[in-house]
């Protein structure tokens, strides 16, 4: 199954309001993980907000759907 930005956008929009774990890959050695809620979605980006003071999502962080496609971030639903 081919992954595309429209499919990623549709999936992220379907989970607006859900708690997610964001794993950001910054090069070979730097990885940051944070938990938050998909707060808002826009045509090119989505916003993850967090109540906790974590390094990745101090309160809000915006990511592009392309970040998921290129595997710069990994987004997973929390149970």
Steps between C-alpha positions, in 0.01 A plus 500: 500500500642834396512770764424853384455839659121502441471163679717621787298824528172304506630268772630785718173692461304189600692494828465868593459514877680169553806461718811417300867434552732696273849367435711759320820386333763774479791333327664175596539555871232742614152366564230675701176345616199689630131435568221735414166540328439572134345841555454643153543396138560722199561425133881487539562454875353363820548621856574281802447662839622380837426592858844383612821695462683257275782605273321423172153634577538774761137590439443471126703369211411499131601226261443452130344189353816474292694447827311172544548399136876562515517334845639811671234435764308192604149548632326227697171491686512454876258254653 
